[in-house]
């Protein structure tokens, strides 16, 4: 099964993707995680992508498509994949469809996780992480016990450069401009809308119901 997970930055796709992995055994491929790994390792792709990521812009299609297809091909031969953050443009979606068709595959379901813009900004700008152990906090919803230091090792927490208010607003605007049209693209075939303004468990329930419905109709 190949699942495309649509949704703006801060919608909670990462959390829900983990639950998809646990329930269905699919592989979670996050374009953001892969890009950050490439950037950390100093690859040519990582160096080229860094400027776009730090300013909240989308990485150009040719870079992201080549990178993601390299990851999708081996992973899709097993239980399947859930694609988090890819595709982000109509061009990427068409390129993905073409590559999958050549391999005798297709996108089985596209989950569209919608969240109000003001809630997105609050979720993203409040995020902090520990540079030492990797622990993640939220200053409003899951704050550390001691100011802005990690509960586990006392290290000073940091905010990602693309989580500041100015960059977040730009990221959300970029999403609406370039990525939201994917809703129309997938609505013709495999789209299921998920209300992301409700609790995490309620979101999960909607998501599982959509995937189970698709699996049942396809006899998977």
Secondary structure as a PSIPRED ss2 file (coil, helix, strand):
# PSIPRED VFORMAT (PSIPRED V4.0)

   1 X C   1.000  0.000  0.000
   2 X E   0.000  0.000  1.000
   3 X E   0.000  0.000  1.000
   4 X E   0.000  0.000  1.000
   5 X E   0.000  0.000  1.000
   6 X E   0.000  0.000  1.000
   7 X E   0.000  0.000  1.000
   8 X C   1.000  0.000  0.000
   9 X C   1.000  0.000  0.000
  10 X C   1.000  0.000  0.000
  11 X C   1.000  0.000  0.000
  12 X C   1.000  0.000  0.000
  13 X H   0.000  1.000  0.000
  14 X H   0.000  1.000  0.000
  15 X H   0.000  1.000  0.000
  16 X H   0.000  1.000  0.000
  17 X H   0.000  1.000  0.000
  18 X H   0.000  1.000  0.000
  19 X H   0.000  1.000  0.000
  20 X H   0.000  1.000  0.000
  21 X H   0.000  1.000  0.000
  22 X H   0.000  1.000  0.000
  23 X H   0.000  1.000  0.000
  24 X H   0.000  1.000  0.000
  25 X C   1.000  0.000  0.000
  26 X C   1.000  0.000  0.000
  27 X E   0.000  0.000  1.000
  28 X E   0.000  0.000  1.000
  29 X E   0.000  0.000  1.000
  30 X E   0.000  0.000  1.000
  31 X H   0.000  1.000  0.000
  32 X H   0.000  1.000  0.000
  33 X H   0.000  1.000  0.000
  34 X H   0.000  1.000  0.000
  35 X H   0.000  1.000  0.000
  36 X H   0.000  1.000  0.000
  37 X H   0.000  1.000  0.000
  38 X H   0.000  1.000  0.000
  39 X H   0.000  1.000  0.000
  40 X H   0.000  1.000  0.000
  41 X H   0.000  1.000  0.000
  42 X C   1.000  0.000  0.000
  43 X C   1.000  0.000  0.000
  44 X H   0.000  1.000  0.000
  45 X H   0.000  1.000  0.000
  46 X H   0.000  1.000  0.000
  47 X H   0.000  1.000  0.000
  48 X H   0.000  1.000  0.000
  49 X H   0.000  1.000  0.000
  50 X H   0.000  1.000  0.000
  51 X H   0.000  1.000  0.000
  52 X H   0.000  1.000  0.000
  53 X H   0.000  1.000  0.000
  54 X H   0.000  1.000  0.000
  55 X C   1.000  0.000  0.000
  56 X C   1.000  0.000  0.000
  57 X C   1.000  0.000  0.000
  58 X C   1.000  0.000  0.000
  59 X C   1.000  0.000  0.000
  60 X C   1.000  0.000  0.000
  61 X H   0.000  1.000  0.000
  62 X H   0.000  1.000  0.000
  63 X H   0.000  1.000  0.000
  64 X H   0.000  1.000  0.000
  65 X H   0.000  1.000  0.000
  66 X H   0.000  1.000  0.000
  67 X H   0.000  1.000  0.000
  68 X H   0.000  1.000  0.000
  69 X H   0.000  1.000  0.000
  70 X H   0.000  1.000  0.000
  71 X H   0.000  1.000  0.000
  72 X H   0.000  1.000  0.000
  73 X H   0.000  1.000  0.000
  74 X H   0.000  1.000  0.000
  75 X H   0.000  1.000  0.000
  76 X C   1.000  0.000  0.000
  77 X C   1.000  0.000  0.000
  78 X C   1.000  0.000  0.000
  79 X C   1.000  0.000  0.000
  80 X C   1.000  0.000  0.000
  81 X E   0.000  0.000  1.000
  82 X E   0.000  0.000  1.000
  83 X E   0.000  0.000  1.000
  84 X E   0.000  0.000  1.000
  85 X C   1.000  0.000  0.000
  86 X C   1.000  0.000  0.000
  87 X C   1.000  0.000  0.000
  88 X C   1.000  0.000  0.000
  89 X C   1.000  0.000  0.000
  90 X H   0.000  1.000  0.000
  91 X H   0.000  1.000  0.000
  92 X H   0.000  1.000  0.000
  93 X H   0.000  1.000  0.000
  94 X H   0.000  1.000  0.000
  95 X H   0.000  1.000  0.000
  96 X H   0.000  1.000  0.000
  97 X H   0.000  1.000  0.000
  98 X H   0.000  1.000  0.000
  99 X H   0.000  1.000  0.000
 100 X H   0.000  1.000  0.000
 101 X H   0.000  1.000  0.000
 102 X H   0.000  1.000  0.000
 103 X C   1.000  0.000  0.000
 104 X C   1.000  0.000  0.000
 105 X C   1.000  0.000  0.000
 106 X C   1.000  0.000  0.000
 107 X C   1.000  0.000  0.000
 108 X C   1.000  0.000  0.000
 109 X E   0.000  0.000  1.000
 110 X E   0.000  0.000  1.000
 111 X E   0.000  0.000  1.000
 112 X E   0.000  0.000  1.000
 113 X E   0.000  0.000  1.000
 114 X E   0.000  0.000  1.000
 115 X C   1.000  0.000  0.000
 116 X C   1.000  0.000  0.000
 117 X H   0.000  1.000  0.000
 118 X H   0.000  1.000  0.000
 119 X H   0.000  1.000  0.000
 120 X H   0.000  1.000  0.000
 121 X H   0.000  1.000  0.000
 122 X H   0.000  1.000  0.000
 123 X H   0.000  1.000  0.000
 124 X H   0.000  1.000  0.000
 125 X H   0.000  1.000  0.000
 126 X C   1.000  0.000  0.000
 127 X E   0.000  0.000  1.000
 128 X E   0.000  0.000  1.000
 129 X E   0.000  0.000  1.000
 130 X E   0.000  0.000  1.000
 131 X C   1.000  0.000  0.000
 132 X C   1.000  0.000  0.000
 133 X C   1.000  0.000  0.000
 134 X C   1.000  0.000  0.000
 135 X C   1.000  0.000  0.000
 136 X E   0.000  0.000  1.000
 137 X E   0.000  0.000  1.000
 138 X E   0.000  0.000  1.000
 139 X C   1.000  0.000  0.000
 140 X C   1.000  0.000  0.000
 141 X C   1.000  0.000  0.000
 142 X E   0.000  0.000  1.000
 143 X C   1.000  0.000  0.000
 144 X C   1.000  0.000  0.000
 145 X C   1.000  0.000  0.000
 146 X E   0.000  0.000  1.000
 147 X C   1.000  0.000  0.000
 148 X C   1.000  0.000  0.000
 149 X E   0.000  0.000  1.000
 150 X C   1.000  0.000  0.000
 151 X C   1.000  0.000  0.000
 152 X C   1.000  0.000  0.000
 153 X C   1.000  0.000  0.000
 154 X C   1.000  0.000  0.000
 155 X C   1.000  0.000  0.000
 156 X E   0.000  0.000  1.000
 157 X E   0.000  0.000  1.000
 158 X E   0.000  0.000  1.000
 159 X C   1.000  0.000  0.000
 160 X C   1.000  0.000  0.000
 161 X H   0.000  1.000  0.000
 162 X H   0.000  1.000  0.000
 163 X H   0.000  1.000  0.000
 164 X C   1.000  0.000  0.000
 165 X H   0.000  1.000  0.000
 166 X H   0.000  1.000  0.000
 167 X H   0.000  1.000  0.000
 168 X H   0.000  1.000  0.000
 169 X H   0.000  1.000  0.000
 170 X H   0.000  1.000  0.000
 171 X H   0.000  1.000  0.000
 172 X H   0.000  1.000  0.000
 173 X H   0.000  1.000  0.000
 174 X H   0.000  1.000  0.000
 175 X H   0.000  1.000  0.000
 176 X H   0.000  1.000  0.000
 177 X H   0.000  1.000  0.000
 178 X H   0.000  1.000  0.000
 179 X H   0.000  1.000  0.000
 180 X C   1.000  0.000  0.000
 181 X H   0.000  1.000  0.000
 182 X H   0.000  1.000  0.000
 183 X H   0.000  1.000  0.000
 184 X H   0.000  1.000  0.000
 185 X H   0.000  1.000  0.000
 186 X H   0.000  1.000  0.000
 187 X H   0.000  1.000  0.000
 188 X C   1.000  0.000  0.000
 189 X C   1.000  0.000  0.000
 190 X C   1.000  0.000  0.000
 191 X E   0.000  0.000  1.000
 192 X E   0.000  0.000  1.000
 193 X E   0.000  0.000  1.000
 194 X E   0.000  0.000  1.000
 195 X E   0.000  0.000  1.000
 196 X C   1.000  0.000  0.000
 197 X C   1.000  0.000  0.000
 198 X C   1.000  0.000  0.000
 199 X C   1.000  0.000  0.000
 200 X H   0.000  1.000  0.000
 201 X H   0.000  1.000  0.000
 202 X H   0.000  1.000  0.000
 203 X H   0.000  1.000  0.000
 204 X H   0.000  1.000  0.000
 205 X H   0.000  1.000  0.000
 206 X H   0.000  1.000  0.000
 207 X H   0.000  1.000  0.000
 208 X H   0.000  1.000  0.000
 209 X H   0.000  1.000  0.000
 210 X H   0.000  1.000  0.000
 211 X H   0.000  1.000  0.000
 212 X H   0.000  1.000  0.000
 213 X H   0.000  1.000  0.000
 214 X H   0.000  1.000  0.000
 215 X H   0.000  1.000  0.000
 216 X H   0.000  1.000  0.000
 217 X H   0.000  1.000  0.000
 218 X H   0.000  1.000  0.000
 219 X C   1.000  0.000  0.000
 220 X C   1.000  0.000  0.000
